Amino acid sequence: MNLVTLNIDSIPLEEALPFVLRGADGTLLANKGYVIRNRGELDAMVSRGRKLCIDPEESGDSHRAYLAQLQKMLLSEQPLGQFASLKMAAHVGGDRGRVLDTDKYTADWSALQLRATQLLRAPQMGDFESRFRALHEELARYAVQAPDATLLALIYLSAHETRMYSATHAMLVSCVCMVVARETLRWSEERVLQAGCAALSMNIAMTELQDQLAQQIQPLAAQQVAAVENHAARSEALLRDLGVTDPVWLEAVRCHHHRTPGALAQKTAGQQLARLVQRADIFAARLAPRVARLPMPATAAMQASYYDETNQVDEVGAALVKALGVYPPGAFVRLATQEVAVVLRRGPTATTPRVAVVMNREGMPTGELIPRDTSQPTWKIAGVVARKDVRVQIPLQRLLALV
């Protein structure tokens, strides 16, 4: 065992450890994935282990990335005070870690998909509340700390993963709701989190069926139609059985498929949340493929959310477009140069996001992702590109690295 001593200030608090933490003699202090809640708990570990150490061979790339970032800071002659802010962090894709700026968060999205799928497909009364809260709190943290990266990751996964469609869809709708509620509707933090909870649990009574339907080619059977039509009421009842008592959350789940256009001010708190969930649900569902159908372009998904049942501008739909932009992260667009690019993050206006070119004007993959600022006339967006017409596969990690 080749132990390396860590600076105590480099160890992340209130998030999963990306490495195994050991004492100076090799004693196990904390497994990878353990969450150290506060500095007091960390100090207690120091007193038990004398020093905090890791074995680089146990830590995957996390330690190597930490050292690389430390070396970069030394070479750039940054002030010594900035070194304390350098943290070791887990990255998307498990052990393929990298150190990020302190205002960015990363997630193991594949693990989150699996956790959400397991939780929502087979909720258990004994541990549902703690598992659900942990999942929701993690999503809420990412939606605050890195909203663009979160939207990009979930929209990307929605377009690529149909086997765990229901849970991925629920996570995307939950994060969209929280971003819109916080950034545009300016709701209180309590209501933002209620919206996230309602969206994450809206389909809990038909998670397995929804995954099945994403793979199904033939028309729905009568029993499936009935299960889809009454799933909102069944989801509310199941949540009550699982211990959820928040009346606003429960009302939002029960009403999330109600077609009730009109001003938000005329609705109850639960109905307001339900309307936000419904608009975000419509948007996210149209972005995701099924075995039997292709996904819609982002602009078509936005349009479906923007107009209400009477073909008038919907108050919440307009807030959604304002928050996410006409071209949200993960969308593909054609630039004035005829290059095809993927949207990485929202820009200064709804129509000027930051993008990276993935195909040149001849339709060939560029190999390298080339950042472009679409607020510049040279690279303004000329239109959207359907995902099926983008003949290149880009790993999510590469995209997130540029956000």
N, C-alpha and C positions, 0 to 999 in steps of 0.2 A: 504494500500500500504506500503510495507516494503522496503524502498530505501536503497541501498548500494552505498557509494561513490566510484568512480573509480579514479585511477591514470590516469592523462591525457595521459601519455606516453604509457598506455596499450591499447589505442584506435586505431584501424587500420585506416590508411589513404589510399585513392585511392582504396578501395575495399568495398564491401557491408558490412554494419554493421550486426553482427549476433544477435543483441539485440535492444530493444527499449531504446533510450537514453532520460533521463529526467533531469530536473533541481532539485535543492534542495527542492523545494516546490511541486514537482511532475509534473511541466509543461512539456509538450511534446516538446522535442528539435529536435528529429529525429526518424523516424520510422525504424523498422528493414528493412534492405535492402538498406537504404539510403547510398550514397557514399560521404564521406567527402573528398574533393579534396586536401586540404592543411592545414598546421598548423594554418594559419590565420583564416580560417573558424572555426576551432576547438576552437581557442581563443575567437572568437566572441560568440560561444555558451556558453563558460564559463562565459563571461560577462553578458549574458542574464539570465543564470540559477544559477549563483554564484558557483555552483558545478556541476560536471557531475555525474549522478547517474543512476543506473538501479534497477528495481524490479526483484529479482531472479525468481519470479514466472512467469514473462513475458519473461524471457530469456532462457527458456528451460535448456539444459545442459551446455550452453556456460559459464555461470558464475561459475557453480560447477566445470567444468573442469579447468577453470582459477585458482580457489582457490586450487584445487588439485595439479596443476602444481607449484603454488607458494609455497605450503607446501613442495613439493618434493625438490624444490630448497633450501628452508630454512634448511631442514634436511640434505641435502648434503653439507651444509656450503659453497655454491658457493659465489664468490665475489659479494658484493652488486651492483657493476656496471653492472652485468649481468641482474639484475631485470628489468632494463629499457627496455630491449629487449623483455620482455615477453608480448605477445599480446593476446587479446581475438580474436578468429577466428571462422568463421562458418565452419562446416564440412559436408562431403557428407551425404546426408540423412536429410537435413533440420535442425531441432532443435537438432539432436543428435550431439552436438558440441564437439570438443576436441581441446586442445591447442597443436600446432605443433611447431617444431623447426622453427626458422626464415627463414631457407633456403627451407622450404616446403610450398606448397600452396595446398589447397583443394578446391573442387568445389561441388556444388549440381548438380551432373550429371543428375539426373532425371529432374530437372528444366531446365537445359540447353537443354536436348533432346526436351522438350516441347516447349521451346522458339524457337529453331531452326526449329522445325517442323512447328510451326505457321507462322514463318517468311518466310520460303521457300515455303510452300504450297500456301500461299495467300499474296504475297508481295504487298504492297500498296505504290503508288508513293509518298504520302505525308510524310511518316515517314520511308521509307525503308532504306535510307542511314544511319540515326542515329541508327536504331535498328541493322542493319547489322554491322556497325562499332563497336557498343558496344559488340556484340556477338563475333566478330572476335578478338577484343582487349583482351577480357577475355580469349579466347582460346590461343592467342599468349602469354599472360602472364603465363598461366599454362605450356605451352610448353617450356618456358625459365626457370621458377622457379622449376618445377617438371616434367621434360619430361618423366621419367619412370612411375610415378604415372598416368600421363595423358594418356600415351600409354596403360597402364594396364587397366585403367577405360574404355577407348573407345573400346578396343579390347574385353573386358568382355561384355560391353553393346551390341556390334555388334553381339556377339554370343548368347545373351539372349533376345533381343528385335527385333521382326520383324515388329511390327505394326508401328513403327517410323523408319523403316529401312533407308529411304533416308537421313534424317537429321543426324542420327547417323553415317552413312557411310560418309557423307560430312564432319562432324567434325573430324572423324578419318583420312580421307585422308588429310584434311587441316593440322592437327597437324603432321602427318607423313612428309608431304612436308616441313613444317617449320623446323622440327628437322633435316631432311636430308640436306636441303639447308644450314642451319646454321652450323651444326657440321661436315659435310663431304664435301659438295661442296664449303663451305666457301664463299657463296654469301654475298653481302652487305645486311644490315638489310632491306633496301628498297625492294630489290628483294625477301628476305625471306617473308616479309609481303605480297607482291604481289602474291607470290605462294600460301600463305595461303588463300588469298581472292579468287583467281581463283578456288582453290579446293573446298572451301566452297560453291561457287555459280555455280559450273560446271553443275549441273543438275536442276537448278531452274525452267526450263520450263517443267520439267516432275516429280517434286517431288511427287505429288499425285499419278501419274501413277506408279512410282517406288515403292511406298508403296503398291499399289494394286497388283503389280506383285510379290512382296515378299510373298503375301498370296495366290497367284493364283496357282492352280494345273494344270488346262488345258493349252494347248499350246496357245501362243499369237495369238490374232486375227490380221487380216491384218492391221487394223487401229492402233493397238498397235505397231506392227512392224514398221510401218511408223513413228509413234511418237518417238520411240526409236532411229531410224536411223537418224532423223533430229533434235534431241534435242539439239545438240551442237550449231547449227546455231540459233535455236530459243532461246536458253538461252542467247547467245550474244545479240540478238535483244532485248530481254526483259530487260536485264541489261542496255542497252542504254536507253530504255524508262524510266527506274527507276532512271536515272541520273548518271550512271557510265560513266566516260569519259576517264579513264586510258587506253591507247591503248594497253599496254603490257598485262594487266589483261584481256581485251576483246579478244585479239588474243589468249591468252592461253585457254580461255573457248571455243572459236570457234574451236581450233585445238586439243583439249584434247583427241580426239579419232583417230587422224591421225596416221597411221602406218608408221612412218618415222624413221627407224633405222639410225645410223650414229653418228659421233662425235658431241658433243654439240657445239663445236667451229664453226661448219658449219651452225648452225641454228641462226635464229633471237632470240632476247630476249624473245619474246612471245612464240616462238616455243620451246625454252629451258624450259620455265615454263610448257608448255603443255606436254612435254615429262616426266617431273618429276611428274606432276599430273597423267598422264596415267599409269606410272609404279606403283605409290602409289595406284591408283584406282584398278589396277589388283590385287595387294597384298590384299587390304582390302576386295574386293568383294569375294575373295576365302575363306576368314576367316569367312564370315557371312553365316548363314544358310538361307534357304528359306523353305516354307512349303513343297515344292516339292523336296528339295535336302538337303543333309547334308553338313556342312562346310568341307573344306579341312584342313588337318593338316598344321601347320605353315610352315614346311619345303617345302611342296608342293606349298604353296602360295608364299614363297620366291623364289623358283625355277622359277615359272611362271614370276616373275618380273625380275629375274636375266638374263634370256636369251631373246634376241630380236626376231624379226620376221624371221630372217635368222638363228636362233639357235646359234647365237654368243653371247658372254658376252656383255650385254648392259651397257654403261657407267653409266647411271643413276641407272639402276638396281643394279649394283655393289655398287654404293654409298649407296643405300637403305639398302642393306644387311650389309654393313660395319657399318652404323649408328645404325640400329635396332638389329643387331646380327642375327645369324641363328635361334636362338630361342628367339623371341621377348617377351616382357612382356605380360602375359596372355596365353602363350602357355603351353601345358602340355607335360611333358617329363618323360621318364623312366630312372632311375639312375642305376648305376652298381650294386647297392644293390637290384635291382628289385622293389624299392619303386617308386610310381608315385608322381610327384611334379608339381607344377605350377610355372612358371617363374614370379618373382616379379620385377626384375630390370636387366638391362644389366650389364655384368661383365667386367673384364679386357680385354677379347678377345671376338670374335664373337660367340665362342662356349662354353664359361664358365660363364653363367649368374648366378645370385643369385636366389635361388628357395626356395620353402617351400613344404615339403612333405605333401600330402593330403590323400594318401592311402599307407598302409604298403605292404610288399612283398607278403602277402596273399591276397591282393586286398581289404582289409577292410579299411574303413575310420579311420584316426588316431584321429579324434576328435580335437586335437590341431594341429595347423600348425607348423611344425618343420623346421626351417631354415637350409639350406644346402649351402655350397660353392662348386660349381661344378668344380672349379679349382683344388680342392683336388682330387687325384686319387680315393680315396674311394667312392666319390660321383659324379664321372664324368658321363656325360650324355651318355646313351647307345642308345637312340632313342626317337622318338616322340610317343605320345599317342593321338589317336583321341578323341575329346571331348565326343563323344557318349559312349566311353568306361570308362569315369570317372564317377563313380556312386556315386557322392557326390556333393552337392550344397553348395558353399561357398559364404556367403554375400560379396559383393564388399567392404564394410567397413572393414571387417576383413583383406582382402588382402592389402588394401591401408595402413592399420596401420603398416604393416611390410616393406613397401617399403623404 
